[in-house]
C-alpha cells in the first residue's frame, strides 16, 4: 500500500506542473485553441469566437467574440471584435462591444458597454449596467446604482453621487427626473 501511495504521489508531482501550465501565446477560433490550454499568460488572438478559462495579458478579438471567465490585462477588439468576460475583469477593455457579467475593476472603452458591477470607468456611447457602477460617461448611461454619471441621458435607480446631463433620472434623486444635474435627496 505504501508503494502505491508513493507511486501516486510521484506521478501527481510530475503531472501537476503540466496540468497547471498555461500558454504564453494562443490562437483561438470556433471550438479550437492552439495550443489546447485553457489558460493564457501572454497574448491571445481570437478570431470569430474563442473561449478560454483565463487570460493574463493581452487578448485580441478579431471579427467576433473573445470569451473568458477571468481576464487580467487588456482586451482589444480589432475590426468588429468584442469581448465577453463571464466572472471577473481586472484591467481595460477596448472594443465595439464590451460584455462583462461579473466584477470589472478598471475601465471599459467602447461603443456599447454591457456590464454588471464596475469599480472604475465605463466610457461609451451607451453604458448599460445591471449592477453598481463607479463612473459612467457616455451619451446614454443606465444602471441599477451609480456614483457618477455624465452624459446626455442618465438613468439609475440609486445615485450615490451626482448625475450631469441633459436629462438625469434617479429613483432616489432630489427629483425623479431633472435636467442638467441630479443627486440623492
C-alpha positions as CSV (number, residue, x, y, z in Angstrom):
1,X,0.0,0.0,0.0
2,X,2.9,2.4,0.8
3,X,4.4,1.7,-2.6
4,X,1.1,2.6,-4.3
5,X,0.8,5.8,-2.4
6,X,4.4,6.7,-3.2
7,X,4.0,6.0,-6.9
8,X,0.7,8.0,-6.9
9,X,2.4,10.9,-5.2
10,X,5.4,10.8,-7.6
11,X,3.0,10.7,-10.6
12,X,1.0,13.6,-9.2
13,X,4.2,15.7,-8.6
14,X,5.2,15.1,-12.2
15,X,1.8,15.7,-13.8
16,X,0.7,18.8,-11.7
17,X,3.1,21.3,-13.3
18,X,2.0,20.2,-16.8
19,X,-1.7,20.4,-15.8
20,X,-1.3,23.8,-14.3
21,X,0.8,25.2,-17.2
22,X,-0.6,28.0,-19.4
23,X,0.2,29.1,-22.9
24,X,2.3,32.2,-23.5
25,X,0.8,32.7,-26.9
26,X,-2.6,31.3,-28.2
27,X,-4.7,31.3,-31.3
28,X,-8.4,30.7,-30.8
29,X,-11.3,30.1,-33.1
30,X,-14.6,28.3,-33.1
31,X,-14.1,25.2,-30.8
32,X,-10.3,25.3,-31.3
33,X,-7.4,26.6,-29.2
34,X,-3.8,26.3,-30.3
35,X,-2.2,25.2,-28.0
36,X,-5.2,23.5,-26.4
37,X,-4.6,25.0,-22.9
38,X,-7.5,26.7,-21.0
39,X,-5.3,29.5,-19.6
40,X,-3.1,32.1,-21.3
41,X,-0.4,34.1,-19.7
42,X,0.7,36.3,-22.5
43,X,-1.1,37.1,-25.8
44,X,-4.1,35.5,-27.4
45,X,-5.8,36.2,-30.7
46,X,-9.4,35.1,-31.0
47,X,-11.0,35.0,-34.5
48,X,-14.8,34.6,-34.9
49,X,-15.2,33.1,-31.4
50,X,-12.5,32.0,-29.0
51,X,-13.1,30.7,-25.5
52,X,-10.7,30.0,-22.6
53,X,-10.9,30.0,-18.8
54,X,-8.4,32.7,-18.1
55,X,-6.2,35.3,-19.8
56,X,-3.5,37.2,-18.0
57,X,-2.0,39.6,-20.6
58,X,-3.4,40.9,-23.8
59,X,-6.5,39.4,-25.5
60,X,-7.2,40.4,-29.1
61,X,-10.6,39.7,-30.7
62,X,-10.8,39.9,-34.5
63,X,-14.1,39.7,-36.4
64,X,-16.0,38.2,-33.4
65,X,-16.1,37.5,-29.8
66,X,-13.3,36.7,-27.3
67,X,-14.8,34.9,-24.3
68,X,-13.1,34.3,-20.9
69,X,-14.1,33.5,-17.4
70,X,-11.4,35.8,-15.9
71,X,-9.2,38.4,-17.6
72,X,-6.3,40.3,-16.0
73,X,-4.8,42.7,-18.5
74,X,-6.2,44.3,-21.7
75,X,-9.0,43.3,-24.1
76,X,-8.7,44.7,-27.6
77,X,-11.4,44.4,-30.2
78,X,-9.9,44.6,-33.6
79,X,-12.1,45.0,-36.8
80,X,-15.5,44.2,-35.3
81,X,-14.0,42.4,-32.3
82,X,-15.8,42.2,-29.0
83,X,-15.0,40.7,-25.6
84,X,-17.1,38.8,-23.1
85,X,-15.9,38.2,-19.5
86,X,-18.1,35.9,-17.5
87,X,-16.8,36.3,-14.0
88,X,-14.0,38.9,-13.4
89,X,-12.2,41.5,-15.4
90,X,-9.2,43.4,-14.0
91,X,-7.7,45.9,-16.4
92,X,-9.1,47.6,-19.5
93,X,-11.4,46.6,-22.4
94,X,-11.2,48.5,-25.7
95,X,-13.8,47.4,-28.3
96,X,-17.0,48.0,-30.1
97,X,-18.9,45.8,-27.6
98,X,-17.6,45.0,-24.0
99,X,-19.7,42.5,-22.2
100,X,-18.7,41.9,-18.6
101,X,-21.1,39.8,-16.5
102,X,-19.1,39.8,-13.2
103,X,-17.0,42.4,-11.5
104,X,-14.9,44.8,-13.5
105,X,-12.0,46.6,-11.8
106,X,-10.6,49.1,-14.3
107,X,-12.2,50.6,-17.4
108,X,-14.4,49.8,-20.3
109,X,-13.9,51.9,-23.5
110,X,-16.3,51.0,-26.3
111,X,-19.3,51.8,-28.4
112,X,-21.5,49.8,-26.1
113,X,-20.6,48.6,-22.6
114,X,-22.9,45.9,-21.2
115,X,-21.7,45.3,-17.6
116,X,-22.7,44.1,-14.2
117,X,-20.6,45.7,-11.4
118,X,-17.9,48.2,-12.4
119,X,-15.4,49.5,-9.9
120,X,-13.9,52.0,-12.3
121,X,-15.0,53.8,-15.5
122,X,-17.4,53.0,-18.3
123,X,-16.8,55.3,-21.3
124,X,-19.0,54.6,-24.2
125,X,-21.8,55.8,-26.4
126,X,-24.2,53.5,-24.4
127,X,-23.4,52.2,-21.0
128,X,-25.9,49.6,-19.6
129,X,-25.2,48.0,-16.2
130,X,-27.2,45.5,-14.2
131,X,-25.4,46.3,-11.1
132,X,-23.3,49.1,-9.5
133,X,-21.0,51.4,-11.4
134,X,-18.5,53.9,-10.1
135,X,-18.5,56.2,-13.1
136,X,-20.3,56.2,-16.4
137,X,-19.6,58.7,-19.2
138,X,-21.5,58.4,-22.5
139,X,-24.5,59.6,-24.5
140,X,-26.7,57.3,-22.5
141,X,-25.9,55.6,-19.2
142,X,-28.3,53.2,-17.5
143,X,-27.5,51.4,-14.3
144,X,-29.0,49.8,-11.2
145,X,-26.9,52.1,-9.0
146,X,-24.1,54.6,-9.7
147,X,-21.8,57.1,-8.0
148,X,-21.3,59.4,-11.0
149,X,-22.9,59.7,-14.4
150,X,-22.1,62.2,-17.2
151,X,-24.0,62.2,-20.5
152,X,-27.0,63.3,-22.4
153,X,-29.3,60.8,-20.8
154,X,-28.5,59.3,-17.4
155,X,-30.8,56.9,-15.5
156,X,-30.3,54.8,-12.3
157,X,-32.4,53.5,-9.5
158,X,-29.9,54.8,-6.9
159,X,-27.4,57.6,-7.3
160,X,-24.8,57.9,-4.6
161,X,-23.1,61.0,-6.1
162,X,-24.2,63.1,-9.0
163,X,-25.6,62.9,-12.5
164,X,-24.8,65.6,-15.0
165,X,-26.5,65.7,-18.4
166,X,-29.4,66.9,-20.4
167,X,-31.9,64.6,-18.6
168,X,-31.0,62.8,-15.4
169,X,-33.3,60.3,-13.7
170,X,-32.7,58.6,-10.4
171,X,-35.4,57.0,-8.2
172,X,-33.7,58.5,-5.1
173,X,-32.8,61.8,-6.8
174,X,-33.9,65.1,-5.3
175,X,-36.4,64.9,-8.2
176,X,-37.1,61.7,-10.0
177,X,-36.0,63.3,-13.3
178,X,-34.4,66.6,-13.7
179,X,-32.4,68.4,-16.4
180,X,-28.7,69.3,-16.1
181,X,-28.0,67.9,-12.6
182,X,-29.5,65.4,-10.2
183,X,-28.2,64.0,-6.9
184,X,-29.6,61.9,-4.0
185,X,-32.1,63.5,-1.7
